[in-house]
Structure formats: structure tokens, C-alpha cells
Amino acid sequence: MLATLDGLVYAERVCVADVKNVIKAKKAIKKAFQIQMEGRGFTFVEVLSACPTNWAMPPVEANRWVLDAMAACYPLGVIKEVPA
């Protein structure tokens, strides 16, 4: 929905369920801030994360659920990127 807005120049969905994806999330957030500081437009980074307490799951199982179930419904990756 946000990707259709004219002012949006960068949108990405990431997760923090494992080390590989935490590194990707950090890069996406850093890139979003850089684009903002350059004044190129609006950016948006959506982060999928576990909530083991409310889900009544052990943390490892909750992270696995984020990767298996949540990421299947909400695919990870760049949604929109307008070249500089």
C-alpha cells in the first residue's frame, strides 16, 4: 500500500529471527536513514519479530515461526527502491 505513494523512495520488509536476517535488517535500516539524510524522500522499513511471551512459545520456537509462517504471509525483501 505504501509503495504506491509518490514520496516513498525506499521500502523493505526484514526480520530479526536469526543472525543472517539481523545483519540484513541492520543494513536496510542504515540505508533508509542514509536516503532520508540525503533528502531523497520518505523511507519505510518493516521489521518482523517474535513475541514469545504473548505467543506462549519458547523463544527459539517463536523465531522459527517468524521464519516459517510469518515470512510466508509477509515476504521479506525490497518492496520499492527508486534509483538516486
PyMOL Python script that loads the backbone (N, CA, C, O; Angstrom):
from pymol import cmd

cmd.read_pdbstr("""\
ATOM      1  N   MET A   1       0.818  -1.180   0.000  1.00  0.00           N
ATOM      2  CA  MET A   1       0.000   0.000   0.000  1.00  0.00           C
ATOM      3  C   MET A   1       0.879   1.268   0.000  1.00  0.00           C
ATOM      4  O   MET A   1       0.636   2.190  -0.779  1.00  0.00           O
ATOM      5  N   LEU A   2       1.882   1.310   0.859  1.00  0.00           N
ATOM      6  CA  LEU A   2       2.772   2.470   0.908  1.00  0.00           C
ATOM      7  C   LEU A   2       3.595   2.608  -0.364  1.00  0.00           C
ATOM      8  O   LEU A   2       3.958   3.718  -0.753  1.00  0.00           O
ATOM      9  N   ALA A   3       3.890   1.492  -1.011  1.00  0.00           N
ATOM     10  CA  ALA A   3       4.740   1.525  -2.202  1.00  0.00           C
ATOM     11  C   ALA A   3       4.113   2.330  -3.337  1.00  0.00           C
ATOM     12  O   ALA A   3       4.820   2.749  -4.254  1.00  0.00           O
ATOM     13  N   THR A   4       2.821   2.551  -3.292  1.00  0.00           N
ATOM     14  CA  THR A   4       2.152   3.304  -4.354  1.00  0.00           C
ATOM     15  C   THR A   4       2.265   4.816  -4.166  1.00  0.00           C
ATOM     16  O   THR A   4       1.945   5.575  -5.081  1.00  0.00           O
ATOM     17  N   LEU A   5       2.715   5.260  -2.996  1.00  0.00           N
ATOM     18  CA  LEU A   5       2.830   6.694  -2.731  1.00  0.00           C
ATOM     19  C   LEU A   5       4.004   7.300  -3.496  1.00  0.00           C
ATOM     20  O   LEU A   5       5.065   6.686  -3.609  1.00  0.00           O
ATOM     21  N   ASP A   6       3.806   8.501  -4.016  1.00  0.00           N
ATOM     22  CA  ASP A   6       4.838   9.169  -4.807  1.00  0.00           C
ATOM     23  C   ASP A   6       6.078   9.516  -3.999  1.00  0.00           C
ATOM     24  O   ASP A   6       7.189   9.405  -4.516  1.00  0.00           O
ATOM     25  N   GLY A   7       5.924   9.930  -2.753  1.00  0.00           N
ATOM     26  CA  GLY A   7       7.063  10.363  -1.949  1.00  0.00           C
ATOM     27  C   GLY A   7       7.937   9.243  -1.431  1.00  0.00           C
ATOM     28  O   GLY A   7       9.053   9.491  -0.975  1.00  0.00           O
ATOM     29  N   LEU A   8       7.453   8.016  -1.493  1.00  0.00           N
ATOM     30  CA  LEU A   8       8.213   6.879  -0.975  1.00  0.00           C
ATOM     31  C   LEU A   8       9.286   6.469  -1.975  1.00  0.00           C
ATOM     32  O   LEU A   8       8.981   6.162  -3.128  1.00  0.00           O
ATOM     33  N   VAL A   9      10.538   6.463  -1.535  1.00  0.00           N
ATOM     34  CA  VAL A   9      11.627   6.084  -2.433  1.00  0.00           C
ATOM     35  C   VAL A   9      12.258   4.751  -2.047  1.00  0.00           C
ATOM     36  O   VAL A   9      12.973   4.152  -2.851  1.00  0.00           O
ATOM     37  N   TYR A  10      12.004   4.278  -0.823  1.00  0.00           N
ATOM     38  CA  TYR A  10      12.604   3.008  -0.393  1.00  0.00           C
ATOM     39  C   TYR A  10      11.702   2.351   0.640  1.00  0.00           C
ATOM     40  O   TYR A  10      11.331   2.973   1.636  1.00  0.00           O
ATOM     41  N   ALA A  11      11.350   1.094   0.401  1.00  0.00           N
ATOM     42  CA  ALA A  11      10.572   0.307   1.351  1.00  0.00           C
ATOM     43  C   ALA A  11      11.096  -1.119   1.329  1.00  0.00           C
ATOM     44  O   ALA A  11      11.301  -1.699   0.263  1.00  0.00           O
ATOM     45  N   GLU A  12      11.309  -1.673   2.503  1.00  0.00           N
ATOM     46  CA  GLU A  12      11.804  -3.043   2.606  1.00  0.00           C
ATOM     47  C   GLU A  12      11.211  -3.709   3.838  1.00  0.00           C
ATOM     48  O   GLU A  12      10.989  -3.064   4.863  1.00  0.00           O
ATOM     49  N   ARG A  13      10.957  -5.011   3.724  1.00  0.00           N
ATOM     50  CA  ARG A  13      10.495  -5.809   4.862  1.00  0.00           C
ATOM     51  C   ARG A  13      11.622  -6.758   5.248  1.00  0.00           C
ATOM     52  O   ARG A  13      12.159  -7.476   4.404  1.00  0.00           O
ATOM     53  N   VAL A  14      11.973  -6.753   6.530  1.00  0.00           N
ATOM     54  CA  VAL A  14      13.052  -7.584   7.056  1.00  0.00           C
ATOM     55  C   VAL A  14      12.553  -8.310   8.300  1.00  0.00           C
ATOM     56  O   VAL A  14      11.467  -8.024   8.804  1.00  0.00           O
ATOM     57  N   CYS A  15      13.356  -9.250   8.790  1.00  0.00           N
ATOM     58  CA  CYS A  15      13.025  -9.900  10.058  1.00  0.00           C
ATOM     59  C   CYS A  15      14.286 -10.025  10.902  1.00  0.00           C
ATOM     60  O   CYS A  15      15.404  -9.887  10.405  1.00  0.00           O
ATOM     61  N   VAL A  16      14.084 -10.286  12.176  1.00  0.00           N
ATOM     62  CA  VAL A  16      15.209 -10.403  13.105  1.00  0.00           C
ATOM     63  C   VAL A  16      15.149 -11.741  13.846  1.00  0.00           C
ATOM     64  O   VAL A  16      15.377 -11.805  15.054  1.00  0.00           O
ATOM     65  N   ALA A  17      14.842 -12.800  13.108  1.00  0.00           N
ATOM     66  CA  ALA A  17      14.669 -14.116  13.715  1.00  0.00           C
ATOM     67  C   ALA A  17      15.948 -14.945  13.752  1.00  0.00           C
ATOM     68  O   ALA A  17      15.999 -15.961  14.446  1.00  0.00           O
ATOM     69  N   ASP A  18      16.977 -14.534  13.024  1.00  0.00           N
ATOM     70  CA  ASP A  18      18.264 -15.234  13.056  1.00  0.00           C
ATOM     71  C   ASP A  18      19.374 -14.243  12.706  1.00  0.00           C
ATOM     72  O   ASP A  18      19.105 -13.116  12.289  1.00  0.00           O
ATOM     73  N   VAL A  19      20.600 -14.669  12.878  1.00  0.00           N
ATOM     74  CA  VAL A  19      21.741 -13.762  12.698  1.00  0.00           C
ATOM     75  C   VAL A  19      21.803 -13.206  11.278  1.00  0.00           C
ATOM     76  O   VAL A  19      22.023 -12.010  11.089  1.00  0.00           O
ATOM     77  N   LYS A  20      21.614 -14.060  10.288  1.00  0.00           N
ATOM     78  CA  LYS A  20      21.679 -13.626   8.888  1.00  0.00           C
ATOM     79  C   LYS A  20      20.685 -12.501   8.624  1.00  0.00           C
ATOM     80  O   LYS A  20      21.021 -11.511   7.975  1.00  0.00           O
ATOM     81  N   ASN A  21      19.477 -12.652   9.121  1.00  0.00           N
ATOM     82  CA  ASN A  21      18.449 -11.642   8.884  1.00  0.00           C
ATOM     83  C   ASN A  21      18.630 -10.398   9.748  1.00  0.00           C
ATOM     84  O   ASN A  21      18.210  -9.312   9.349  1.00  0.00           O
ATOM     85  N   VAL A  22      19.243 -10.533  10.917  1.00  0.00           N
ATOM     86  CA  VAL A  22      19.552  -9.353  11.738  1.00  0.00           C
ATOM     87  C   VAL A  22      20.543  -8.463  10.997  1.00  0.00           C
ATOM     88  O   VAL A  22      20.410  -7.239  11.002  1.00  0.00           O
ATOM     89  N   ILE A  23      21.534  -9.078  10.362  1.00  0.00           N
ATOM     90  CA  ILE A  23      22.518  -8.314   9.584  1.00  0.00           C
ATOM     91  C   ILE A  23      21.834  -7.603   8.418  1.00  0.00           C
ATOM     92  O   ILE A  23      22.124  -6.437   8.147  1.00  0.00           O
ATOM     93  N   LYS A  24      20.921  -8.303   7.723  1.00  0.00           N
ATOM     94  CA  LYS A  24      20.179  -7.686   6.620  1.00  0.00           C
ATOM     95  C   LYS A  24      19.304  -6.539   7.127  1.00  0.00           C
ATOM     96  O   LYS A  24      19.195  -5.502   6.473  1.00  0.00           O
ATOM     97  N   ALA A  25      18.685  -6.726   8.284  1.00  0.00           N
ATOM     98  CA  ALA A  25      17.831  -5.682   8.856  1.00  0.00           C
ATOM     99  C   ALA A  25      18.645  -4.440   9.192  1.00  0.00           C
ATOM    100  O   ALA A  25      18.218  -3.315   8.932  1.00  0.00           O
ATOM    101  N   LYS A  26      19.814  -4.654   9.767  1.00  0.00           N
ATOM    102  CA  LYS A  26      20.682  -3.527  10.113  1.00  0.00           C
ATOM    103  C   LYS A  26      21.059  -2.738   8.858  1.00  0.00           C
ATOM    104  O   LYS A  26      21.045  -1.507   8.869  1.00  0.00           O
ATOM    105  N   LYS A  27      21.394  -3.445   7.778  1.00  0.00           N
ATOM    106  CA  LYS A  27      21.757  -2.778   6.523  1.00  0.00           C
ATOM    107  C   LYS A  27      20.568  -2.007   5.944  1.00  0.00           C
ATOM    108  O   LYS A  27      20.730  -0.896   5.439  1.00  0.00           O
ATOM    109  N   ALA A  28      19.370  -2.602   6.021  1.00  0.00           N
ATOM    110  CA  ALA A  28      18.174  -1.942   5.485  1.00  0.00           C
ATOM    111  C   ALA A  28      17.856  -0.672   6.263  1.00  0.00           C
ATOM    112  O   ALA A  28      17.519   0.352   5.667  1.00  0.00           O
ATOM    113  N   ILE A  29      17.959  -0.729   7.581  1.00  0.00           N
ATOM    114  CA  ILE A  29      17.673   0.445   8.406  1.00  0.00           C
ATOM    115  C   ILE A  29      18.712   1.533   8.158  1.00  0.00           C
ATOM    116  O   ILE A  29      18.376   2.713   8.060  1.00  0.00           O
ATOM    117  N   LYS A  30      19.970   1.129   8.059  1.00  0.00           N
ATOM    118  CA  LYS A  30      21.033   2.099   7.778  1.00  0.00           C
ATOM    119  C   LYS A  30      20.806   2.762   6.418  1.00  0.00           C
ATOM    120  O   LYS A  30      20.970   3.975   6.282  1.00  0.00           O
ATOM    121  N   LYS A  31      20.430   1.968   5.412  1.00  0.00           N
ATOM    122  CA  LYS A  31      20.170   2.502   4.075  1.00  0.00           C
ATOM    123  C   LYS A  31      18.997   3.478   4.110  1.00  0.00           C
ATOM    124  O   LYS A  31      19.043   4.528   3.468  1.00  0.00           O
ATOM    125  N   ALA A  32      17.947   3.137   4.856  1.00  0.00           N
ATOM    126  CA  ALA A  32      16.782   4.016   4.957  1.00  0.00           C
ATOM    127  C   ALA A  32      17.166   5.358   5.575  1.00  0.00           C
ATOM    128  O   ALA A  32      16.750   6.410   5.090  1.00  0.00           O
ATOM    129  N   PHE A  33      17.959   5.320   6.645  1.00  0.00           N
ATOM    130  CA  PHE A  33      18.407   6.572   7.262  1.00  0.00           C
ATOM    131  C   PHE A  33      19.281   7.381   6.305  1.00  0.00           C
ATOM    132  O   PHE A  33      19.165   8.605   6.245  1.00  0.00           O
ATOM    133  N   GLN A  34      20.147   6.713   5.564  1.00  0.00           N
ATOM    134  CA  GLN A  34      21.029   7.406   4.619  1.00  0.00           C
ATOM    135  C   GLN A  34      20.214   8.131   3.552  1.00  0.00           C
ATOM    136  O   GLN A  34      20.496   9.283   3.223  1.00  0.00           O
ATOM    137  N   ILE A  35      19.204   7.451   3.017  1.00  0.00           N
ATOM    138  CA  ILE A  35      18.342   8.063   1.998  1.00  0.00           C
ATOM    139  C   ILE A  35      17.627   9.279   2.580  1.00  0.00           C
ATOM    140  O   ILE A  35      17.508  10.312   1.921  1.00  0.00           O
ATOM    141  N   GLN A  36      17.151   9.151   3.820  1.00  0.00           N
ATOM    142  CA  GLN A  36      16.482  10.278   4.483  1.00  0.00           C
ATOM    143  C   GLN A  36      17.439  11.458   4.652  1.00  0.00           C
ATOM    144  O   GLN A  36      17.071  12.602   4.387  1.00  0.00           O
ATOM    145  N   MET A  37      18.662  11.177   5.092  1.00  0.00           N
ATOM    146  CA  MET A  37      19.636  12.250   5.318  1.00  0.00           C
ATOM    147  C   MET A  37      20.037  12.940   4.016  1.00  0.00           C
ATOM    148  O   MET A  37      20.392  14.118   4.017  1.00  0.00           O
ATOM    149  N   GLU A  38      19.980  12.203   2.904  1.00  0.00           N
ATOM    150  CA  GLU A  38      20.277  12.787   1.596  1.00  0.00           C
ATOM    151  C   GLU A  38      19.107  13.618   1.065  1.00  0.00           C
ATOM    152  O   GLU A  38      19.244  14.320   0.063  1.00  0.00           O
ATOM    153  N   GLY A  39      17.963  13.536   1.738  1.00  0.00           N
ATOM    154  CA  GLY A  39      16.793  14.300   1.322  1.00  0.00           C
ATOM    155  C   GLY A  39      16.117  13.774   0.078  1.00  0.00           C
ATOM    156  O   GLY A  39      15.441  14.525  -0.626  1.00  0.00           O
ATOM    157  N   ARG A  40      16.291  12.487  -0.206  1.00  0.00           N
ATOM    158  CA  ARG A  40      15.736  11.908  -1.435  1.00  0.00           C
ATOM    159  C   ARG A  40      14.255  11.583  -1.329  1.00  0.00           C
ATOM    160  O   ARG A  40      13.589  11.429  -2.352  1.00  0.00           O
ATOM    161  N   GLY A  41      13.723  11.473  -0.117  1.00  0.00           N
ATOM    162  CA  GLY A  41      12.307  11.156   0.053  1.00  0.00           C
ATOM    163  C   GLY A  41      12.064  10.301   1.276  1.00  0.00           C
ATOM    164  O   GLY A  41      12.952  10.091   2.102  1.00  0.00           O
ATOM    165  N   PHE A  42      10.849   9.815   1.371  1.00  0.00           N
ATOM    166  CA  PHE A  42      10.385   9.029   2.502  1.00  0.00           C
ATOM    167  C   PHE A  42      10.849   7.578   2.374  1.00  0.00           C
ATOM    168  O   PHE A  42      10.858   7.022   1.276  1.00  0.00           O
ATOM    169  N   THR A  43      11.233   6.967   3.496  1.00  0.00           N
ATOM    170  CA  THR A  43      11.620   5.555   3.511  1.00  0.00           C
ATOM    171  C   THR A  43      10.825   4.819   4.575  1.00  0.00           C
ATOM    172  O   THR A  43      10.322   5.424   5.522  1.00  0.00           O
ATOM    173  N   PHE A  44      10.717   3.505   4.408  1.00  0.00           N
ATOM    174  CA  PHE A  44       9.953   2.692   5.346  1.00  0.00           C
ATOM    175  C   PHE A  44      10.597   1.313   5.439  1.00  0.00           C
ATOM    176  O   PHE A  44      10.815   0.658   4.419  1.00  0.00           O
ATOM    177  N   VAL A  45      10.901   0.871   6.651  1.00  0.00           N
ATOM    178  CA  VAL A  45      11.423  -0.474   6.877  1.00  0.00           C
ATOM    179  C   VAL A  45      10.498  -1.163   7.873  1.00  0.00           C
ATOM    180  O   VAL A  45      10.341  -0.705   9.005  1.00  0.00           O
ATOM    181  N   GLU A  46       9.893  -2.257   7.449  1.00  0.00           N
ATOM    182  CA  GLU A  46       9.021  -3.052   8.317  1.00  0.00           C
ATOM    183  C   GLU A  46       9.842  -4.216   8.862  1.00  0.00           C
ATOM    184  O   GLU A  46      10.485  -4.939   8.101  1.00  0.00           O
ATOM    185  N   VAL A  47       9.817  -4.396  10.177  1.00  0.00           N
ATOM    186  CA  VAL A  47      10.608  -5.443  10.822  1.00  0.00           C
ATOM    187  C   VAL A  47       9.671  -6.484  11.427  1.00  0.00           C
ATOM    188  O   VAL A  47       8.869  -6.174  12.308  1.00  0.00           O
ATOM    189  N   LEU A  48       9.783  -7.725  10.945  1.00  0.00           N
ATOM    190  CA  LEU A  48       9.041  -8.832  11.539  1.00  0.00           C
ATOM    191  C   LEU A  48       9.865  -9.387  12.691  1.00  0.00           C
ATOM    192  O   LEU A  48      11.044  -9.700  12.526  1.00  0.00           O
ATOM    193  N   SER A  49       9.245  -9.507  13.852  1.00  0.00           N
ATOM    194  CA  SER A  49       9.971 -10.029  15.008  1.00  0.00           C
ATOM    195  C   SER A  49       9.047 -10.890  15.855  1.00  0.00           C
ATOM    196  O   SER A  49       7.823 -10.823  15.737  1.00  0.00           O
ATOM    197  N   ALA A  50       9.650 -11.688  16.697  1.00  0.00           N
ATOM    198  CA  ALA A  50       8.902 -12.609  17.550  1.00  0.00           C
ATOM    199  C   ALA A  50       8.460 -11.922  18.836  1.00  0.00           C
ATOM    200  O   ALA A  50       9.084 -10.966  19.297  1.00  0.00           O
ATOM    201  N   CYS A  51       7.370 -12.430  19.403  1.00  0.00           N
ATOM    202  CA  CYS A  51       6.914 -12.014  20.726  1.00  0.00           C
ATOM    203  C   CYS A  51       6.589 -13.293  21.498  1.00  0.00           C
ATOM    204  O   CYS A  51       5.419 -13.638  21.662  1.00  0.00           O
ATOM    205  N   PRO A  52       7.630 -14.001  21.975  1.00  0.00           N
ATOM    206  CA  PRO A  52       7.403 -15.301  22.596  1.00  0.00           C
ATOM    207  C   PRO A  52       6.499 -15.254  23.824  1.00  0.00           C
ATOM    208  O   PRO A  52       5.809 -16.233  24.106  1.00  0.00           O
ATOM    209  N   THR A  53       6.483 -14.151  24.557  1.00  0.00           N
ATOM    210  CA  THR A  53       5.639 -14.063  25.748  1.00  0.00           C
ATOM    211  C   THR A  53       4.165 -14.105  25.374  1.00  0.00           C
ATOM    212  O   THR A  53       3.414 -14.919  25.910  1.00  0.00           O
ATOM    213  N   ASN A  54       3.748 -13.245  24.468  1.00  0.00           N
ATOM    214  CA  ASN A  54       2.339 -13.213  24.069  1.00  0.00           C
ATOM    215  C   ASN A  54       1.946 -14.419  23.223  1.00  0.00           C
ATOM    216  O   ASN A  54       0.778 -14.809  23.213  1.00  0.00           O
ATOM    217  N   TRP A  55       2.883 -15.002  22.528  1.00  0.00           N
ATOM    218  CA  TRP A  55       2.593 -16.178  21.714  1.00  0.00           C
ATOM    219  C   TRP A  55       2.649 -17.462  22.531  1.00  0.00           C
ATOM    220  O   TRP A  55       2.288 -18.526  22.028  1.00  0.00           O
ATOM    221  N   ALA A  56       3.091 -17.382  23.775  1.00  0.00           N
ATOM    222  CA  ALA A  56       3.217 -18.546  24.662  1.00  0.00           C
ATOM    223  C   ALA A  56       4.081 -19.637  24.023  1.00  0.00           C
ATOM    224  O   ALA A  56       3.713 -20.811  24.010  1.00  0.00           O
ATOM    225  N   MET A  57       5.234 -19.223  23.497  1.00  0.00           N
ATOM    226  CA  MET A  57       6.181 -20.145  22.858  1.00  0.00           C
ATOM    227  C   MET A  57       7.562 -19.905  23.437  1.00  0.00           C
ATOM    228  O   MET A  57       7.869 -18.803  23.892  1.00  0.00           O
ATOM    229  N   PRO A  58       8.392 -20.936  23.420  1.00  0.00           N
ATOM    230  CA  PRO A  58       9.804 -20.703  23.745  1.00  0.00           C
ATOM    231  C   PRO A  58      10.418 -19.790  22.671  1.00  0.00           C
ATOM    232  O   PRO A  58       9.986 -19.840  21.519  1.00  0.00           O
ATOM    233  N   PRO A  59      11.406 -18.964  23.016  1.00  0.00           N
ATOM    234  CA  PRO A  59      11.988 -18.021  22.051  1.00  0.00           C
ATOM    235  C   PRO A  59      12.490 -18.660  20.758  1.00  0.00           C
ATOM    236  O   PRO A  59      12.287 -18.106  19.677  1.00  0.00           O
ATOM    237  N   VAL A  60      13.137 -19.806  20.856  1.00  0.00           N
ATOM    238  CA  VAL A  60      13.661 -20.458  19.646  1.00  0.00           C
ATOM    239  C   VAL A  60      12.518 -20.860  18.724  1.00  0.00           C
ATOM    240  O   VAL A  60      12.600 -20.679  17.509  1.00  0.00           O
ATOM    241  N   GLU A  61      11.454 -21.403  19.302  1.00  0.00           N
ATOM    242  CA  GLU A  61      10.295 -21.802  18.507  1.00  0.00           C
ATOM    243  C   GLU A  61       9.598 -20.576  17.896  1.00  0.00           C
ATOM    244  O   GLU A  61       9.134 -20.630  16.757  1.00  0.00           O
ATOM    245  N   ALA A  62       9.528 -19.486  18.645  1.00  0.00           N
ATOM    246  CA  ALA A  62       8.905 -18.260  18.138  1.00  0.00           C
ATOM    247  C   ALA A  62       9.692 -17.709  16.947  1.00  0.00           C
ATOM    248  O   ALA A  62       9.099 -17.285  15.955  1.00  0.00           O
ATOM    249  N   ASN A  63      11.013 -17.714  17.041  1.00  0.00           N
ATOM    250  CA  ASN A  63      11.834 -17.255  15.913  1.00  0.00           C
ATOM    251  C   ASN A  63      11.661 -18.149  14.698  1.00  0.00           C
ATOM    252  O   ASN A  63      11.622 -17.660  13.569  1.00  0.00           O
ATOM    253  N   ARG A  64      11.557 -19.447  14.916  1.00  0.00           N
ATOM    254  CA  ARG A  64      11.326 -20.380  13.810  1.00  0.00           C
ATOM    255  C   ARG A  64       9.973 -20.085  13.160  1.00  0.00           C
ATOM    256  O   ARG A  64       9.842 -20.146  11.938  1.00  0.00           O
ATOM    257  N   TRP A  65       8.968 -19.765  13.982  1.00  0.00           N
ATOM    258  CA  TRP A  65       7.637 -19.462  13.465  1.00  0.00           C
ATOM    259  C   TRP A  65       7.663 -18.193  12.605  1.00  0.00           C
ATOM    260  O   TRP A  65       6.989 -18.119  11.578  1.00  0.00           O
ATOM    261  N   VAL A  66       8.440 -17.204  13.030  1.00  0.00           N
ATOM    262  CA  VAL A  66       8.576 -15.978  12.233  1.00  0.00           C
ATOM    263  C   VAL A  66       9.117 -16.326  10.850  1.00  0.00           C
ATOM    264  O   VAL A  66       8.598 -15.850   9.840  1.00  0.00           O
ATOM    265  N   LEU A  67      10.156 -17.153  10.803  1.00  0.00           N
ATOM    266  CA  LEU A  67      10.773 -17.516   9.522  1.00  0.00           C
ATOM    267  C   LEU A  67       9.860 -18.382   8.665  1.00  0.00           C
ATOM    268  O   LEU A  67       9.781 -18.186   7.452  1.00  0.00           O
ATOM    269  N   ASP A  68       9.174 -19.334   9.281  1.00  0.00           N
ATOM    270  CA  ASP A  68       8.370 -20.290   8.516  1.00  0.00           C
ATOM    271  C   ASP A  68       6.978 -19.769   8.168  1.00  0.00           C
ATOM    272  O   ASP A  68       6.568 -19.832   7.009  1.00  0.00           O
ATOM    273  N   ALA A  69       6.259 -19.262   9.143  1.00  0.00           N
ATOM    274  CA  ALA A  69       4.862 -18.882   8.925  1.00  0.00           C
ATOM    275  C   ALA A  69       4.688 -17.401   8.582  1.00  0.00           C
ATOM    276  O   ALA A  69       4.030 -17.058   7.600  1.00  0.00           O
ATOM    277  N   MET A  70       5.276 -16.539   9.391  1.00  0.00           N
ATOM    278  CA  MET A  70       5.062 -15.103   9.190  1.00  0.00           C
ATOM    279  C   MET A  70       5.694 -14.618   7.888  1.00  0.00           C
ATOM    280  O   MET A  70       5.072 -13.859   7.145  1.00  0.00           O
ATOM    281  N   ALA A  71       6.921 -15.048   7.605  1.00  0.00           N
ATOM    282  CA  ALA A  71       7.595 -14.616   6.375  1.00  0.00           C
ATOM    283  C   ALA A  71       6.910 -15.178   5.132  1.00  0.00           C
ATOM    284  O   ALA A  71       7.056 -14.622   4.043  1.00  0.00           O
ATOM    285  N   ALA A  72       6.164 -16.273   5.279  1.00  0.00           N
ATOM    286  CA  ALA A  72       5.408 -16.811   4.147  1.00  0.00           C
ATOM    287  C   ALA A  72       4.229 -15.895   3.804  1.00  0.00           C
ATOM    288  O   ALA A  72       3.889 -15.727   2.633  1.00  0.00           O
ATOM    289  N   CYS A  73       3.614 -15.308   4.823  1.00  0.00           N
ATOM    290  CA  CYS A  73       2.485 -14.389   4.605  1.00  0.00           C
ATOM    291  C   CYS A  73       2.951 -12.987   4.234  1.00  0.00           C
ATOM    292  O   CYS A  73       2.309 -12.294   3.445  1.00  0.00           O
ATOM    293  N   TYR A  74       4.067 -12.584   4.808  1.00  0.00           N
ATOM    294  CA  TYR A  74       4.622 -11.248   4.583  1.00  0.00           C
ATOM    295  C   TYR A  74       6.039 -11.412   4.037  1.00  0.00           C
ATOM    296  O   TYR A  74       6.998 -11.371   4.807  1.00  0.00           O
ATOM    297  N   PRO A  75       6.189 -11.596   2.726  1.00  0.00           N
ATOM    298  CA  PRO A  75       7.500 -11.902   2.136  1.00  0.00           C
ATOM    299  C   PRO A  75       8.552 -10.831   2.436  1.00  0.00           C
ATOM    300  O   PRO A  75       8.276  -9.632   2.407  1.00  0.00           O
ATOM    301  N   LEU A  76       9.751 -11.303   2.721  1.00  0.00           N
ATOM    302  CA  LEU A  76      10.869 -10.415   3.017  1.00  0.00           C
ATOM    303  C   LEU A  76      11.458  -9.870   1.723  1.00  0.00           C
ATOM    304  O   LEU A  76      11.357 -10.496   0.668  1.00  0.00           O
ATOM    305  N   GLY A  77      12.070  -8.702   1.819  1.00  0.00           N
ATOM    306  CA  GLY A  77      12.777  -8.151   0.671  1.00  0.00           C
ATOM    307  C   GLY A  77      12.411  -6.710   0.389  1.00  0.00           C
ATOM    308  O   GLY A  77      11.575  -6.110   1.065  1.00  0.00           O
ATOM    309  N   VAL A  78      13.060  -6.173  -0.631  1.00  0.00           N
ATOM    310  CA  VAL A  78      12.816  -4.791  -1.045  1.00  0.00           C
ATOM    311  C   VAL A  78      11.467  -4.730  -1.753  1.00  0.00           C
ATOM    312  O   VAL A  78      11.206  -5.494  -2.682  1.00  0.00           O
ATOM    313  N   ILE A  79      10.626  -3.824  -1.310  1.00  0.00           N
ATOM    314  CA  ILE A  79       9.301  -3.647  -1.891  1.00  0.00           C
ATOM    315  C   ILE A  79       9.337  -2.550  -2.952  1.00  0.00           C
ATOM    316  O   ILE A  79       8.699  -2.657  -4.000  1.00  0.00           O
ATOM    317  N   LYS A  80      10.099  -1.492  -2.659  1.00  0.00           N
ATOM    318  CA  LYS A  80      10.232  -0.390  -3.618  1.00  0.00           C
ATOM    319  C   LYS A  80      11.583   0.272  -3.411  1.00  0.00           C
ATOM    320  O   LYS A  80      12.013   0.499  -2.280  1.00  0.00           O
ATOM    321  N   GLU A  81      12.246   0.577  -4.517  1.00  0.00           N
ATOM    322  CA  GLU A  81      13.505   1.317  -4.458  1.00  0.00           C
ATOM    323  C   GLU A  81      13.620   2.174  -5.711  1.00  0.00           C
ATOM    324  O   GLU A  81      13.755   1.663  -6.822  1.00  0.00           O
ATOM    325  N   VAL A  82      13.565   3.472  -5.513  1.00  0.00           N
ATOM    326  CA  VAL A  82      13.690   4.421  -6.613  1.00  0.00           C
ATOM    327  C   VAL A  82      15.166   4.781  -6.744  1.00  0.00           C
ATOM    328  O   VAL A  82      15.776   5.222  -5.770  1.00  0.00           O
ATOM    329  N   PRO A  83      15.752   4.601  -7.923  1.00  0.00           N
ATOM    330  CA  PRO A  83      17.177   4.930  -8.093  1.00  0.00           C
ATOM    331  C   PRO A  83      17.465   6.402  -7.789  1.00  0.00           C
ATOM    332  O   PRO A  83      16.609   7.268  -7.964  1.00  0.00           O
ATOM    333  N   ALA A  84      18.684   6.658  -7.333  1.00  0.00           N
ATOM    334  CA  ALA A  84      19.088   8.037  -6.979  1.00  0.00           C
ATOM    335  C   ALA A  84      19.137   8.933  -8.189  1.00  0.00           C
ATOM    336  O   ALA A  84      19.456  10.116  -8.069  1.00  0.00           O
TER     337      ALA A  84
END
""", "prot")
cmd.dss("prot")
cmd.show_as("cartoon", "prot")
cmd.util.cbc("prot")
cmd.orient("prot")
